[in-house]
Amino acid sequence: MQRLQTCCGRCTRYAARVRLRNQTTLRSLSNLSVQLAELGQHGDAADAARQAATAQQRVLGPEHPDTLISISNLSIELAALGQHEEAADLARRALTARTHVHGPDHHYTLCSMSVLCKSLVALGRLEEAADFAQQLLAARLRVHGNKHPETLDSMVTVTRRLADLGQHEAAADMARRALAAHQRVLGPEDPVTLSIMSILSLEVAKFGEYEEAADLAQQELAVRLRVHGAEHRHTLLSMFHVAVLLDALGQYEQAADMSQQALAAQQRVLRPEHPDTLRNAALLDNLIAKLEQDQEPET
């Protein structure tokens, strides 16, 4: 690792001193930005990518594939630095050029669309991000089919973008498709499968389908107990979610029992001051108050 850092530093200093003209040298500078990014040095990676992109546009032209790789790398590094406006502009440039050069379904074109979608989310431009996410899913279904990992990722992304827009029924429909595909391809115990089951439960609860939401949450909890054990943080979150949904169904006693089990483990594993512990303690207090109110004799 130290040798790689030293090499990267030397290459960066060399690049700053010379006027870059050779395609191979320019490609090496672009590759350097990737290596710096892997080291977590996103500022240096962005500088290297910017130098490479500027020189490649001059030497190779603005639509040369090497130029577009460097522009895309720069967009990714700027996003890592929180500079989302410029990152989105560069991702859009790369997407437009790659669509023209490679076609709309090429791997590089779809990568640029994915990068642009993430930048738009960071900028709060959620409708545009959702539109690109749906275009990306349609393209990946065309190119890869419904079992490819990138297609499965796109299904989850579309679900999240629809949820961002408050389109909970549409988000739930997509989550059902994603869940079925993940269960078929990755299996019912895969972490992403369980995450989608949780998302689906949350989405159906948002339009009042508490029975279905609670059933999904209990299925998720059963798997997490089997896979992670009773004191894993994800299991404890699932227990809290089940308790919330049982509360919504008016099943206060069962909800309080679930909340109490989770709280005992949270206090032991996460400590009493952890936000998850405090949130569950507040839920349990509320449930106890409801049970006490139910037990009061009518006057």
C-alpha distance (Angstrom), angle and dihedral (degrees) to the residues before:
residue distance angle dihedral
M1 . . .
Q2 3.84 . .
R3 3.81 90.7 .
L4 3.82 90.6 50.8
Q5 3.82 91.3 50.1
T6 3.84 90.7 49.7
C7 3.82 91.3 48.3
C8 3.81 91.8 48.2
G9 3.80 90.9 50.3
R10 3.81 92.4 51.3
C11 3.82 92.1 47.9
T12 3.80 91.8 50.3
R13 3.81 92.2 50.7
Y14 3.81 90.8 46.7
A15 3.80 92.0 49.8
A16 3.79 90.4 52.0
R17 3.83 91.4 55.7
V18 3.79 101.6 46.9
R19 3.78 134.5 64.2
L20 3.78 102.4 -120.1
R21 3.81 115.6 -134.9
N22 3.80 109.0 138.9
Q23 3.81 117.0 93.3
T24 3.81 93.2 -141.4
T25 3.81 91.7 50.7
L26 3.79 90.4 48.4
R27 3.78 90.9 50.3
S28 3.81 89.7 50.8
L29 3.81 90.0 52.8
S30 3.80 89.9 50.8
N31 3.80 90.0 49.8
L32 3.80 88.6 49.6
S33 3.80 89.7 60.7
V34 3.81 89.2 56.3
Q35 3.82 91.6 50.2
L36 3.80 91.5 49.5
A37 3.80 89.8 49.8
E38 3.81 90.0 52.9
L39 3.82 87.5 55.4
G40 3.81 89.5 53.1
Q41 3.83 91.7 -112.3
H42 3.79 94.7 132.9
G43 3.81 96.4 161.6
D44 3.80 92.5 54.5
A45 3.81 90.1 41.6
A46 3.81 90.6 54.0
D47 3.82 90.9 48.7
A48 3.82 91.7 51.4
A49 3.82 92.4 46.1
R50 3.81 91.1 48.7
Q51 3.82 92.1 50.4
A52 3.80 90.4 48.1
A53 3.82 94.3 47.0
T54 3.82 93.3 47.1
A55 3.81 93.3 49.7
Q56 3.81 93.8 42.1
Q57 3.81 91.9 52.1
R58 3.82 88.4 53.7
V59 3.82 97.0 42.8
L60 3.82 104.4 29.8
G61 3.79 103.8 21.0
P62 3.84 133.8 -106.1
E63 3.82 95.8 -81.3
H64 3.80 99.6 44.0
P65 3.83 109.6 124.4
D66 3.84 91.4 -122.5
T67 3.80 90.9 53.2
L68 3.77 91.1 50.5
I69 3.80 91.7 50.0
S70 3.79 90.1 55.0
I71 3.81 92.6 46.2
S72 3.80 89.6 50.4
N73 3.82 91.5 48.2
L74 3.80 89.8 50.2
S75 3.80 90.4 51.1
I76 3.81 91.3 52.3
E77 3.82 93.1 48.2
L78 3.81 93.4 47.4
A79 3.80 88.9 51.9
A80 3.82 89.0 52.0
L81 3.82 87.3 53.6
G82 3.83 91.4 50.3
Q83 3.81 94.5 -109.6
H84 3.79 92.6 131.0
E85 3.82 99.7 157.7
E86 3.80 94.3 60.1
A87 3.81 90.3 37.2
A88 3.82 90.4 56.5
D89 3.81 92.7 46.6
L90 3.81 91.3 52.0
A91 3.81 93.0 44.5
R92 3.81 89.2 52.2
R93 3.82 90.7 50.0
A94 3.80 90.8 50.0
L95 3.81 91.6 47.0
T96 3.82 93.6 50.4
A97 3.80 93.1 47.1
R98 3.80 94.8 43.8
T99 3.80 91.3 49.5
H100 3.81 87.8 54.2
V101 3.82 95.8 42.7
H102 3.81 103.4 35.1
G103 3.80 104.3 18.1
P104 3.83 130.7 -110.2
D105 3.82 96.9 -74.9
H106 3.81 100.4 46.7
H107 3.81 117.4 121.7
Y108 3.82 92.8 -118.2
T109 3.81 91.7 49.6
L110 3.80 91.5 51.8
C111 3.81 90.8 47.2
S112 3.82 89.6 55.0
M113 3.80 90.5 49.5
S114 3.81 89.7 52.4
V115 3.81 92.3 49.7
L116 3.81 91.2 48.6
C117 3.81 91.4 49.6
K118 3.82 91.4 54.5
S119 3.80 92.5 49.0
L120 3.80 91.7 49.6
V121 3.81 90.1 52.7
A122 3.81 89.9 51.6
L123 3.83 88.8 51.6
G124 3.82 91.7 50.0
R125 3.81 93.0 -115.7
L126 3.78 90.6 136.5
E127 3.82 101.4 161.1
E128 3.79 92.1 53.4
A129 3.82 90.4 44.7
A130 3.82 90.8 51.6
D131 3.81 90.9 49.7
F132 3.81 92.3 52.7
A133 3.81 91.0 44.3
Q134 3.81 90.2 55.5
Q135 3.81 91.8 46.6
L136 3.80 89.3 50.4
L137 3.81 92.3 50.5
A138 3.81 91.6 49.3
A139 3.81 90.7 51.1
R140 3.80 93.9 47.2
L141 3.79 91.1 49.2
R142 3.82 88.2 52.4
V143 3.78 94.5 46.2
H144 3.80 104.1 33.7
G145 3.81 107.6 16.1
N146 3.80 125.6 -130.4
K147 3.82 99.0 -60.7
H148 3.81 101.3 57.9
P149 3.85 116.4 109.0
E150 3.81 92.3 -124.4
T151 3.81 90.8 52.9
L152 3.79 90.4 49.8
D153 3.82 90.0 50.2
S154 3.80 90.0 51.0
M155 3.81 91.5 52.6
V156 3.80 89.6 56.1
T157 3.81 91.4 45.9
V158 3.82 92.5 52.2
T159 3.81 89.6 48.9
R160 3.81 90.9 53.8
R161 3.80 93.9 45.5
L162 3.82 92.5 50.7
A163 3.81 89.3 48.5
D164 3.84 89.0 51.1
L165 3.81 88.0 57.8
G166 3.81 92.5 49.7
Q167 3.81 91.7 -112.6
H168 3.79 91.5 137.4
E169 3.81 99.4 163.1
A170 3.81 91.4 50.5
A171 3.82 89.7 45.1
A172 3.82 90.1 51.0
D173 3.82 91.7 50.0
M174 3.80 90.8 52.1
A175 3.81 91.1 44.4
R176 3.83 89.5 54.4
R177 3.81 89.8 53.1
A178 3.79 90.9 46.5
L179 3.80 92.8 47.4
A180 3.81 93.3 50.6
A181 3.82 91.2 48.2
H182 3.82 94.0 46.9
Q183 3.81 92.6 47.3
R184 3.80 89.6 50.6
V185 3.81 96.7 44.9
L186 3.81 105.8 28.4
G187 3.79 101.8 21.3
P188 3.82 134.1 -115.1
E189 3.81 94.7 -78.5
D190 3.81 98.3 52.4
P191 3.84 111.8 119.7
V192 3.81 92.5 -125.5
T193 3.81 91.0 49.9
L194 3.81 89.5 53.7
S195 3.79 91.4 46.5
I196 3.82 90.5 54.0
M197 3.79 91.1 48.4
S198 3.81 87.7 54.6
I199 3.81 91.8 48.6
L200 3.81 91.1 49.6
S201 3.79 91.3 50.3
L202 3.81 91.1 51.0
E203 3.80 93.1 47.2
V204 3.82 96.8 49.9
A205 3.82 89.2 47.4
K206 3.81 89.3 56.7
F207 3.80 91.1 65.3
G208 3.80 94.3 42.6
E209 3.80 103.0 -96.3
Y210 3.80 92.6 133.4
E211 3.81 96.4 155.4
E212 3.80 92.4 57.5
A213 3.81 91.1 40.8
A214 3.81 92.0 52.8
D215 3.81 92.3 46.2
L216 3.82 91.0 52.5
A217 3.80 91.9 45.8
Q218 3.80 91.4 51.2
Q219 3.82 91.0 49.1
E220 3.81 89.4 51.2
L221 3.80 91.5 47.9
A222 3.81 92.6 50.9
V223 3.80 90.7 54.2
R224 3.81 94.0 44.8
L225 3.81 91.0 50.6
R226 3.78 89.1 52.5
V227 3.81 95.6 43.9
H228 3.81 104.3 33.1
G229 3.80 105.3 19.2
A230 3.80 130.2 -124.3
E231 3.81 98.4 -65.4
H232 3.82 102.6 48.0
R233 3.80 112.4 117.8
H234 3.80 93.0 -122.8
T235 3.81 90.2 51.7
L236 3.81 90.3 51.0
L237 3.81 90.8 50.0
S238 3.81 89.1 51.2
M239 3.80 90.4 51.2
F240 3.80 90.2 51.4
H241 3.79 90.8 48.8
V242 3.82 91.3 51.0
A243 3.82 90.0 49.7
V244 3.82 91.4 51.3
L245 3.81 91.7 51.5
L246 3.80 93.8 46.1
D247 3.80 86.6 52.1
A248 3.83 89.5 52.8
L249 3.82 88.7 52.2
G250 3.81 90.9 52.1
Q251 3.81 92.5 -112.9
Y252 3.79 92.1 133.8
E253 3.79 98.9 161.5
Q254 3.82 94.3 52.1
A255 3.80 89.9 43.0
A256 3.80 92.2 51.6
D257 3.80 91.4 48.5
M258 3.82 91.5 51.7
S259 3.80 92.4 44.7
Q260 3.80 91.6 49.1
Q261 3.81 92.5 51.3
A262 3.78 90.9 50.1
L263 3.81 93.2 45.2
A264 3.81 93.6 53.6
A265 3.81 90.1 53.4
Q266 3.82 93.4 42.7
Q267 3.80 92.1 53.4
R268 3.78 89.1 50.8
V269 3.82 99.3 41.6
L270 3.82 105.9 26.6
R271 3.83 98.6 25.8
P272 3.84 126.5 -117.7
E273 3.83 95.3 -84.8
H274 3.82 96.0 54.6
P275 3.85 113.1 117.0
D276 3.84 92.0 -123.1
T277 3.81 90.4 52.1
L278 3.80 92.8 48.1
R279 3.81 92.5 47.6
N280 3.79 92.0 50.9
A281 3.83 91.9 45.7
A282 3.81 88.8 55.1
L283 3.82 90.1 49.9
L284 3.80 91.7 50.3
D285 3.82 91.8 49.2
N286 3.80 89.1 52.3
L287 3.81 92.3 48.5
I288 3.81 92.7 49.1
A289 3.82 89.4 51.2
K290 3.83 90.0 52.3
L291 3.81 91.9 49.2
E292 3.78 91.6 49.0
Q293 3.80 90.4 49.0
D294 3.81 90.2 51.4
Q295 3.81 90.5 52.3
E296 3.80 94.6 51.7
P297 3.82 111.5 107.4
E298 3.78 115.4 -112.8
T299 3.81 115.1 -110.3
